[in-house]
């Protein structure tokens, strides 16, 4: 593998793909050929790792997923194309979370756009894996969830500084 190295679970693969997409995606100044190669690696590894997960104690387990590699690639590509300012994109376990100044992007993120759901408790948008069902009634803080499942954040794209002219 040229791009993706040392991943053991589907969640690790997703985090690594997102990180590398930010580097190689044409909308982020990357090269189209490298992005195609990265997508091919992702597809190949997805098929090998799609049922392999790690629990919060770090133990591996198998669980079938209905997800396809195209779904994750497509959502990451669409998020990058939005070029959102003041927003943090974060992969936590199998979930994709978007926080920060998301109000200007509400329509693009919501059910009529990319299909993210709003979490009032976390004040963030999230996208859960296809077929996900919550069984526990417990409520966790974001920091607890990050600690349990691992997290990778994308640096927040800040608004460009404006120069003030003095007359």
Steps between C-alpha positions, in 0.01 A plus 500: 500500500634838400278722716313307771720321750457327835122487531334207675132596518236667288500801733877545464466469122234774492709736712808444284302543178358832623846622602652404166204644305571840648850474359427350158147614405499740201276746691774522766782560254583132446560294190217314324716195420609463862138529610399222261779278635394581857138410417611165354700420815206598716262273303738205525559541874132567568412154367760342732412703812128571463400260780798557733455745786657577835302558819576763764722253689714459186379147425424402140158367402312427178171666411346507157441839347263604223729787408679520166836667430336736252276651768792617717705623203201693368416671830863606559524635146176698536610645835833611355324658201289716737818677616337581833661776707503489881398133506676197650457159335579208728493122464416335832480122470264434209324835534572825320445813715488861382515784749587868519330767293266260318195727479584634149521138378183370668316429172798323340563283808142413602258234381432682171875524432764251612275330755674602823292512819519776759594406856365764737700355792830513312415814298640326194386321186568127470480225243473147635584183308224357284287262707622638836261462793560638849433236766622678812306776672822647636604843388871578463686828463699543177832472686390162643400377155832618354689317773304177446518482121786723392470824312658686214425867447547710194648839568240770494508712186504855629364804323769699320625804687379829363723799470365829622593804301590817683392820331 
